[in-house]
């Protein structure tokens, strides 16, 4: 800061120093008031170019992580829908198993066995309905069909197919039940197969075994869905931690410390008043030289 020579009135250096100080105070007060108003530590690129560049990188990453978390949430909801259909089919198969076992014994008559067959066929029809109605966004989740030897399936769940192109895992054929391999459809029984239970004895036992086999396939499906939901949950937990840490890094660089900014704003508000007063005094100070001309 330049020294003040009050005898040289053509240049009021004291007033210029006070004016410069007042300009600096006004600039800093405006800066901290803007931060308080916006909650942002960096409002313009010139304030911290490197910091803004780094914060932008963190911002892009945190938004990407949020989208990934949303997608995982949607995927878990989709899998929950598939699981709900599988679990309901599993319940129906348990009832079918019990009915088939009733048909094995000799304690019931032919009319009762015929009634059991009718009930089994109705249950099978309901399985087909559930398979075709379990959908997500217009896509069948647990119904599909194998594509001759390629191991592909029309199911919306990609994990239903062995990545080697071999056997198909669990996937309902459209209105037919599970697809077990290319060219092989159904849960292993048909309406005609179920009718064999009316003969009782060994025939009914065969039907019971077929239902057991179908039940095992559905149980495998429930297990696979559960396994993928567990994996998605682990991934969700991991991404949540990453998102939180990224948000914290972005927050530290980009967002203002409101308590600190309030302190600074109060300080520069006071300095603005004192600098204005000093500028006023500096403008008056050279007038004492007039006393030399009296």
N, C-alpha and C positions, 0 to 999 in steps of 0.2 A: 504494500500500500504506500502510495506516495506521501512524502512529508507535507505538512501544511505551512505555508508562509503567508500569514494574514496581512502582510504589508503589500503584497502584490494582488491588488483587487481585480486586475483584468482577468485573472483566472481563479475561480473559487474552487481550489483543490479539495478543501474540506467538504464542500457540498457534493462534489463529484464522488468522493469516497463514500459519503453517506448514501448517495443515490445508488452507487454500485452495490452496496450492502443491502439496501432496500430491494433492489431488483433480484438479488440472489435469494433473499428471504421470501419474496413473493413467489419465485419459481419453486422453491422447496415446499412452501405452504400449499401451492396448487398441486404439486406432485402427491403429497400425502393426503390431501383432501380427495383427489381423484381415486387413490387407492382405497380410501375409506368408503367412497361412493360405489365403487365397482367390486370391491373385495379382491381385486387382482393386484399382485405385486408388480407385474409387468403388463403395462397397458399399451406401450408403444415399443417398437422394435429397438429404437435408439437407447432405451433404458438399459437393456441387457441383451444384446444380439445373440451371444453364445447361449445364455440361459433360455431364451425364447426358442432357439433351435433345438436344444435338448428337451425342453418341455413339450414341444410339438411331437418329438419322437415318442415320448412317454404317452402323450395324448392319443396318438394313432394306435399304440399298442393297447392301451386300456380300453379303447372303444372296440378293437378287434376281440379282446378277451371277453368283453360284455356280450358281443354277438355270439361268440362261441358258447358262453354260458347259457344264453337264451336258446341256442340250438340244442344243447344237451338237455335242457328242460323240456323242449318240445319232443325230443327223442324219447325221453323217459315217459312222457305222457303217452306217446304212441305205443311204447312197449307195454305200458300198463293196460292199454286197451287190448292189445294182443293177449296179454296174460289173463285178463278178465274173460275173454272168449275161451281160451284154453282151459281155465279153471272150471268154467261152467260145463264144458264138454266132458271134462274129467269127472265132474259130479254125475253127469248123465250116464257115463260108462260104468261108474260104480253101481248105479241103480240097475243098469242092464245086466251087469255081472250077477247081482243078487237074484234077478228074475230068471236068468239062465240056470242058476243053481237050483232054483225051485223046480224048474222043468225036468231036472235030472232024476229027482226022486219018484218013487212009485206011489206016493201017498196022495197024489192028485190025479184027477181024471183027464180025459182028452179035451173036454171043453175048457178046463182050466189052462191046459197047455196051449190051446188055440188062443185063449185070451192073452197068455203071456207073449206068444209070438206077435200078436197084434200090438201089444204094448211095446215090445222090442222094436218093431218096425216104426212105430210112432216116435220112439226115442231116437232112432237112427235118422228119421226125417228132421227132427229138431236139431240134431248135430249138424246136418247139412245147412239148415237155416242159419244157425249161429256162425258157421264157417263163412257163409256168403255175406252175412250182415256185419261181421267184425271188420270195420273199415276205418281208415284214417285218410282224410283229405281225398276221398273218392277212390282210394287204393285198398284192395283186399289185403288184410294183414296175415291171415292164416289160411288163405285159399290160393291155390295156384296150380299149374300143371307142368309136368316135366316135358322137356323138349328133346325127344328122341336121341338119347345117348350123349348129349352134350353136357348134361348135368346142370343146365340152366333152368330157371323157374320164373314164372310171371309174378311171383310174390313180391310185395313191396319190401320185404326184409331181405337184405343181401346176404345176411349170415346164414340163411337157410340152405345155401348151396356150398358144397365142398369146393374150396378154392382150386383144387386140382382138376376140377371138372368131372369128378367121379360121382359118388353117391350123393343124392339129395338128402338133407337132414330132415327136418320136419316142416311140412308145408301142406296145407289142405288143398286138395284138388277142388276146383269149382264144383260145388254141390256133389262132391264124391268122397270127401274125407281126406286123409293124409296122402300126400305123394311120397312114396318111399324110395323110388329110384326112377330113372328115365323109363317111361313106358309102363310103369307099375303105379296104379293109383288106388286110393281108398285106404280105409283103416284095416283092411284085411277081411271085411265081411260085407255082404250085399243083402238086399232085401230077400233074395232067394236063399242065401246062406242062413239067415236068421230063421227062416221058415222051418229049417231042419230041427229046431228045438221042439217042434210039436210032436216029434217021434219019441222024445224022452231018451233016457239011457245014454248010450254012447254018442248018439247024434247031438243031444243037448249038451253033453260034455264037450264035444268039439266046438259047439257054438260058444260055450263058456271060455274055452281056451282061446278062441279067436278074439273074444272081447278082452281077455287078459292081455293078448298081444297088442291090441289097439290101445288099451289103457297104458301099457308101458311106453308106447310111442308118444302119447299125449303127455305123460309124465316127463319124458325126455324133452318135449317141447317146452313145458313149464320150466324145467330146469335150465334150459338154454336161454330162455327169455330172462329168467332171474339172474343168470350169470352175466348177461350183457347189461342188465340194469345195474348190477353191482359194479361192473367195470366203469359204466358211465358215472356212477356215484363217486368212485375214486377219482376219475378224471375231473369231475365237477369240483370236488374238494381241492384238488391240486390247482385248477385254474382260478378258483376263488382266492386262494392264497396269493397267486401271482397277480391277480387283479388288484387285491388290496395293497400289495407292495408297490405296484406300478402307480396306483392312485396316490399313495403316500409320497412317492418320488415326485410326481407331477405337482402335487399340492405344495410340497416344500419349495419348489422353484417358482411356481406360477402364482400362487395365492398369497395374499397379504396377511401378515400377523396383525390382526385388528387392534390388539392392545398396544403393540409397539407403534403402529401408525397413529393411534389416537394421542399417544404421548408426544410424538414428533409434531403432530399437527398443533397441539396446544403450545408447544415450545415456539414454533415458528409464528404462531398467531401473536404471541407476546412480543417476539422480536420484530414483527412487522410494525407494531405500535411504537416500540422504542426507536426503531430505525426511522420511522416517519417523524418522530419528535426530534431526533438528532439532525435530520435533513433540514427541518425548519430552523433549528438553532444555527446550523452551518451557513444557511442563507443569510441570517441576520448578523453573524459574527464580523464580516468585513466592515460593517458600518462604523465600528469604533475608530477607524482611521480618519473619520470626519472631524474628530476632536482636534486633530493636528492643524486644522485650518481655521480654528476659532481665534 
